[in-house]
Amino acid sequence: MGIIEKIREIEAEMARTQKNKATEYHLGQLKAKIAKLRTQLLEPPKGSSGGGEGFEVTKFGHGRVALIGFPSVGKSTLLTMLTGTHSEAASYEFTTLTCIPGIIHYNDTKIQLLDLPGIIEGASEGKGRGRQVIAVAKSSDIVLMVLDASKSEGHRQILTRELEAVGLRLNKRPPQIYFKKKKTGGISFNSTLPLTHVDEKLCYQILHEYKIHNAEVLFREDATVDDLIDVIEGNRKYMKCVYVYNKIDVIGIDDVDKLARQPSSVVISCNLKLNFDRLLAKMWEEMGLVRVYTKPQGQQPDFADPVVLSADRGGCTVEDFCNHIHRSLVKDVKYVLVWGTSARHYPQHCGLGHVLQDEDVVQIVKKKEKEEGGRGRFKSHTTATARIADREKKAPLKT
């Protein structure tokens, strides 16, 4: 029996099992088994070279955005409209067969937009080259899930389910669970608040399913069984996702209003070029890019070429800003002067731990090299030798 058949058999058993207090331990074990099998499904088969044709393209710019959706929902048209890069669009499905990159120039930054082939139900199991598409989506900063506004809401749930099956968690934050394997000492289970979904016995059973008998587990929030399995697996990627509903020109205004009011959702029309500015603003907000302008000492700030930082790519502190310019700059910094929304007054003297915000202006003050020969009025400007014995004797006067 293959891995996919085993997964389907366990899912069928879970569907047959009633959910109550008596069966929650059994369901927890089944969820752990499915998670283990899906991890094995993502691993390359033994004996293979690991090569194979993929869609990966070189990273470029200050951020990367992936377009994911079913075939013929308008992904290629959206890429052409936003970036100017031509991506073939036709009236038949699977027009795009490989990854096509484009560049969006927005707010003095360059954002790479990737047009990926459409994925279908069963993509997490390898159907329609779905695994390669999802692997590229994992390497991006955010995901734009392009949906057809005229189709049913079930498409969004199918895509979310396929992405979650391969370890992508959309619009979620990592669970507050501390987990560490140990060599000896058994399993230590603690929590800082009352738990309603998981208890000590269920935690032990899930850990035993993974053959972990010595570990330390601490719950800092009321997490579920799925959260605990995600922490044990350790290969989950938590990403932000914007749901883009295209083709709003073929539905009524009431339906458009209903879709636009959903969280993390934007409605557009590629045919009539509607609401692209709102889409770009939402994308910029979710990416959380921070532009920092440099100011040389005694000169005006350089507003032409900002240094772009983000929490996902290194961080937004003054130290990250210095490392972005040059790795050796941090040890030479004495302090920095900051103008902008992160400063309490202008300019503010800040250290390396100060968190910068968008459109801040930073001036770096470096340490001065220590000068030999004292300071102030004790400083010696002469180039003569210090000791009398080392001085050259003048020739005697001729008489």
N, C-alpha and C positions, 0 to 999 in steps of 0.2 A: 504494500500500500504506500503511495507517494505522500509527500508532505501536504499537498493541496487536499487530497482525499481525507487525510487525518483531520485537517482543520475543519472541513465540512462536516465530518462525523461528530466532532466535539460541538460545533455550532448547533447541529441538529439536537444533540443531547441537552444543550443549554435551553433550546427552545421548548423542549418537552418538559423540563424541570420547572416545577412551581417555585415562585420566589417567596420564601417565608423564613422565619428564624431557624428552622430545622435544616434548611437546604443552603443557607448562605455560605457555610464552610465548603460544601461540595462545589458550589458555583465559583467560589474564589479559586479553588484548585484548578477548575476547568479554564478559567480566564488566564491563569499562569501558564497552563499547558499551551494554550493558543498563542500567547505572547512568545514562548520559546520556539514554537514551530514557525511563526512568522519571521523571527530573527534568523532561523536556519534558512528560510526561503530567500532572504536577501543576500546571504553569503554566496560567493561564487562556488560552483561545484568543484569537488576535490579533483586534482589532476589537471585542471584547466590552467592556462597561462595567465588568465585574468585580463587578457587584451580585449579585443572585440570593439566594434564600432559604437561610439557614443555620440552625444550631442554637445559635449563640453566645449565652450569657447573661452578664450582668454578674458580674464577680468579687466575691465577698463572703466575709468571714471571714479566717482566718489560713492557710488552705490549701484546695486544691481536689483532689477525688478523682473520677475518672471510672469508671463501670461499663461494661465492654465484654464482649460475649459474643454467642453465637448467640441466635436468638429462642427464647422459652419455656424459659429456664434459671433464672428466678426473680429477675431484676434489679429489676423493679418491686416485687415483694413484699419484697425486701431493703431497698429505699429506704424503703418504708412502715414496716417494722419498726424501722429505725435512726433515722429522722428524724421520723416521724409525719406526713409529707407524703403525701397520697393520690396514688398513681399507679395508674392502672387496670390490673388484671391479669385475664386471661381464659384460657380453655383453647385459644385459637387463636393462631397466630403473628402477629408484627408488631402486637401490641396497642398498644405505645407507638410513636407516629409522630413525636414531637418530643422535645426535651430538657426534662426535668423536674428542676428543682433542689430540694434539701432541705438542711437545716442539722443537723449532729450537734454537740451540746454535750458535750464530753469534756475532762476535766482543765482546766477554766476557759478553754477555747478554743472557737472556732466553726469547724467544718470543713464546707465546701460539698461536698455529694455530688450528682453529676449522673447521672441515669438516662437513658441514650442508647438509641436504637432498636437492635434486633439487627442485626448485620452478618453477611453470608454470604460464601461463597467467591467471590473475584473483586471484593471491595469496593474494593481498591486501584485497580481499573480503572474504578470508578464504579458498579458494580452495587448496587442497593438503597440508593442515596444513601450509599454507604459512605465516600466522600471527606469529606462533611460531618461524619460521625460521627468519623472519625479526626482531622479538623482540630480538633475540640473536645477530643479526648483529648490532642492535642499541647500544648494550653494548660493542662493540669492538672499538678499536682505529682507524683502517682503514679497508676497504673492498677490497678484491681481487675478482673482477668479472671475473670468468673463462668462456671463450667463445670458441666455436668451429670455428677455422679459415676457415674450409671448408663450413660453413653455411653462410647464408645471414647476412648482417649488421643489419637487423631488430631485431635480438635477443637482441642486446645491447640496442636498443631503448625501447623494451618491458620491459626488466629488470629495466632500469632507470625509466620508467613510473610507474612500480609497486612499486618501492622503494619510489618515490616521492609522491605516493598516500597515504603512511602511515607516511609522515613527514620526510623522509630522503632526505637531499640535498647533492648531490655528487659533490665534487670539487668546491664548492661555499663557499663564505664567508658571514657571517651575514650582512644583509643590514644596511646601516648607517641611520637608522630611530629611532628617540627618541619618545617613546610612553609611556604615563603615564595616568592612570585613575584618575579622580578627583571626589569629592563629589558634588561640585557646580561649577558654572562659565561657563558652556557651553563648546563648542569645540573651542580650540585655534589651528589654522593651520598656520604654518610658514615653510619657506624653506630658505636655504643659497645660492641657485643657481636656475636658471630657470628650471622648470619642463616641460617635454614634454609628459610624459605618464599619469600623475595624476594631477588633479586640485582640488580646494577646494570643489566643488560640489560633485565630485566623492568620495572624502574622506568622506564627510558627509554621503552620501548614504550607503557606506560600513559600517561605524560605526553604523548607525541606524539599519542596518540589524543585527548587533550583539547586539542591544538594549543598545548601549553606547551613552549617550547624554552629558556627561561631561568628557572631556579628553584633553590632550595636545599632539600635534603631531608636530614634527620637522624633516624635510627632510634635510639630509646632503649630499645626492647624488641624481642623477636623477633615482629614483627607479620606478619599474613597479607596477601594481595593485597586482600581485601575491606576490611581496615583502612586500607590506603593509599588505596583509592578513596574511602572515607568521608571521609578527611582532605582529599583534593583537592576533593570535592564541597562540603564545608563547611556543609551544611544538615541534618546529622543531629542528632537530639534523643535524648539518653541519659536514660532514665527508669527509675525503680524500678517493679516490678510484683509484685503479690501474687496468687497463683492461688487462687481461692475455689471449692471444690468443694461445690456445693449438692446437696440431695436424698440425703444419706447415710443416711436412714431406709429406703431401698429396696434397699440393698446389704448384704452381710455385714460382720461386724466385722473380718475379715482384710483385706478390700479397703479399709475405712476406715483401718486402721492403716497400710497401705502408702501410701495417698494422703497421710496426715498427716505421714509421715516424709520426703516430698519437700521439697527446699529451696524457701523462699518460698511455702509452701502452707498453707492453712487449710481445714479441713472444717467445714461448717455444715449446718443443716437449718432452712429457713424455716418448714416445716410444723410442726415440734415446738419451734421457737425454741431450738435447741441451739448452743452455742459462740459466741454473739455477742460475749461479753466477750473471748475470745481473738482474735477478728477485729479488734475495736477496738484491743486492745493491740498487735497486729502492725502495724496501719495506723499507729498513733502512732509505733512504733519505726522504721518505714521512712521516715516523713515527716521525722523528726529535728527536730521543733519544740523550741525552747528558751524556757521561760518565765522571765522576769526580773522580780523585784519591786522596786519603788522604795521608798526610805527617806528621808523628809525629815529634815533635820538636827534632832536633839534630839527626834524623835518615833518612834513605832513603825512598822515596815514596813507597807505597804499590800498585804495578801495578797488583796484582793478583785478587783483588776483588773491582771493582769500585762501586761507588754510581751512580745509573742511574736515571736521571731526564728527564722530558719532559714537554713541554708547556701545553699539554692536561691533565697531571696528576700533578697538583699543581704549576708548574712553574720551572724556571731555575735560580733563583737568589741565592745569598749566604744564604739568610734567609730560602729559601726552602730547600737548602742543609743541613742547621743546623737542621731544623725541621724533615728532613728525618732520621737524626742520632738519635736525641732525642728532644722532645718538650721543655724540660727545658734548652737546650743548648743556645738558642738565648739570653737570658738575661745575660748569663755569658761571651758573646763574647766581647772582647775589639776591635779587628780588625782581619782581615785575610790576609795572604800572598798568592798571586796567581801567578802561573807560567802557561803559555800557550798562546793560540791565543787571549784570551780576555784581556790579560794584555799588557800595553804599554811598560813596562820594567820589568825585572826579578830581584827579585820578586816585585810585586806591592802591596802596602797597600790598602786594599779595605774595604768598609763598607758592610752592610747587603743588600743594594740595587743593588750591582754589578751583572750583568748578566753573567753567566758562559757559556762557549762554550765547545764543545766536546774535551775530553782528556786534560782538565785542571787539574793542581795539586794544592791542597788547603791545607794550614796549618792554623789551628785556634789558635789564641793567646787569652787566657782567662784573665779576670780581676783578679788582685791579691787581696787577702783579706787584709783589712786594719789592720795594726799592731798597737797595743797599745804602748804607751810610747815614742812618738816622732819619728823623722826621722834623719838619718845621724849621725852626731857627738852628737846630742842631745838625741840619743836613749839610753835608760838605759838598761844595761844587768844584773844588780843586781836583786836579788830576795828579797832584804830587804824591809821592810815596808817604806812607803813614809814619814810618820810623825814621829817626834822625840818622841812624847808622846806615840806612839804605840810600841816603841822598848822595848824589855825586858831588864831590868836592870841586870847588872852582879853582882854576889855575891861579897861582900867586901873582900879585901885581908886579909888573916890571918897574924897577927903580933905576 
